[in-house]
Amino acid sequence: MSAQKRKALSDKIMEEYPYLEGVLHDSHTDLTSGSWDLVSYSFQSGFEKLWDVVKAEQSNFLILPLLSVWRQSIELTAKSSILQIEGKFKSKPGHNLLVLFKELKKAATDKGLYMDDEITKKVSVLFEDAQSADPLADRFRYPTDNKGNRYVGIKLDLDELFQAHWMMITWCEGLVVELQKELGIDHL
């Protein structure tokens, strides 16, 4: 969005301020409403679009929002895949990416998929890395932990971040596709 457009919107706000009411309203036509798969997809798309912006600007200022959307995209994709395979969560899913990875891997194993392959091992390392970098799912959202301890900054390679995201979400979604196609499980 251009600076001129933002200024025009800001000026309009100042003129209409006394008349503004809530900006969030229920919508019964939102396709993502209630759909783990579509919400997951929306965060995947959001990550890619924000990645494009960060890559083009070569600025570290948007790294934390990018990482926040990256992490949420992976979490939602793992949860969506578990629900598609199991139909429900066997326990409270939480935000631990490694727990979600293990639950998804077990669900696929229980349905007959072989999970001791090289790709799964590589993706496991990516989930371990993501979880260890943000164990409480708050590092990318806040400047300090809940005790007020400052988080250390993050240095990353944007291309590797994109590749890790792609590998993790593709692995999760690939399990669902493999179970649907190769094992004939059509209730997913």
N, C-alpha and C positions, 0 to 999 in steps of 0.2 A: 504494500500500500504506500502511496506517495506521501511525502510530508505535507503537501497541500491538502490532500484528502483528510489526513488526520487532523490538521488544523481546522478545516471546515467542520468536521464532526465535533471537535472540541468547542468551537464557537457556538454550534447549534446546541450543545449540551448546556452551555452557560446561559443561552437565551431561554431554553425550555426547562431549566432545572426545577423550578417549582412544580412543574406538571409531570415530571417523570415518576412513574410507578415501577413496580417490580419488572425486571427484564427477563426473568425465567418463568415460563408458563408450561403447564402440562400439555403434552401433545399426544393425541391418540393415533396419529398418522406417522409417528417416528418409526422407521423400519428397524432401528437398532433396539428399540424398547423390548426388554426381556430376552434378547438373543445374545447368548455368550459368544457365538460365532461372529455375528455382525459387529458387536462391540469390540471384539478382539481384532477384527479386520480394520475397524476404524482407527484403532491405535497403531496398527501396523502401517496404515497409510499415513497417519499423522507423523509417525517416526520418519518415514521416507521423505515426506515433504519438509519437515524441519531439518533433516539431515542435508537436503539439498541447499537450504538457506545457510546453514552453518558452514557447509563446504564452500559455497560461493563467497561468503563474507570473510572466511578465514579469521573469524573472531572467536575468542574463547568465552565471550559473554553469554552465549546461548548454550554452552555445553551442559550445564545442569538441567535446564528444561529438556534438552535432547536426551540426556541420560534418564531422566524421569519417565519420559514417554517410552524410551527403549525398554526400560525395566517393566513398565506396566504392560507394554505390548507382549513381552515374553510371558509374564505372569498370566495374562488373560488368555493367551494362546494355549498355554499348558492346561489351564482350567477348562477351557472350551473343549479341548481334546479329551480330557478325562471324562467330562460329561457326555461327550459323544460316544465314548467307548463304554462307560459304566452306567450311564443314565442318571447318576447321582454321585455326590462326593461320599466316600466311605467314612471320612472324618472331616472335621472343620478344616478347610483348605489353607487358610492363613495366607501369608505372603512369602513364605520361605521357598525360594525357587528350587532349591535342591530337594526339598520334601516333595514338591509338585513333580519334579522330574522323576523321582523314585516311584511315586504313586502312578504316574503315567506309564513308566517302564514296566511296573508290576502288572498293571491292567492289561497291557499289550502281551506280556508273557503269559498271563492267565488265559488269554484268548488264543494262545498258540503261536505267537510270533517269537522268533529267535532274536534275543536282545543282547547277545554277546559279540556283536560284530564291531568292526573298526569304526564305523561312523558313529554308532551309539557311544563308544568309548570317547571319541573326540568331542561329541556334543556334551557328554557328561562333564568333561573338563571345562567347557564353556559355562555350564550351569554352576559348577563349583566356583569358578572365577567370579561370575556375576553375583552369586550369593555372598561370597567372602568380601567383595567390594562394598556391599550394601546389606549387611546382615539383618537390619531391622526395617528395611524398606523406607528409610528416611534420609539417607545420606545425600541423595540427589534433590531432596525437597527442602531441606533446612540447612542453615549454616552451622548449626551446633546439634549435638545429641540432646536427649531429654534431660541431661544433667548440666547442660550448658557448656560442655567441652567442644571446642572448635574442631570442625572436620578439616582434614588436610585437603588441599586442592587436588585436582585430578588432571593427569596428563594422559592423552590417548591419541591413537591413530584413528582418524575418522573412517578410513577405508576398512580397517580391521573391525571397527565397531559395526559397520554396515554388514560385513561378511559374517560376523558372529550372530547378529540378529537374524540374518537370512538362514543360516544353518540351524539355529535353535527353533525358529518358528516352522521351518520346512520339515524338520525332524518330527516335531509334535504333530503337525497336520498330516505328514506322511504316514504316520502310524494309523491314523483314522482311515486314510485312503486305502492303505494296504489291507486293513481288516475288512473294509467294505468290498474291495475288488477281489483280492486273492483268496480270502477265507469265506467269502459269501455271507458275511454278517451284514444284513441290510437294515437292521433296526438302528444303526448308528445315526 
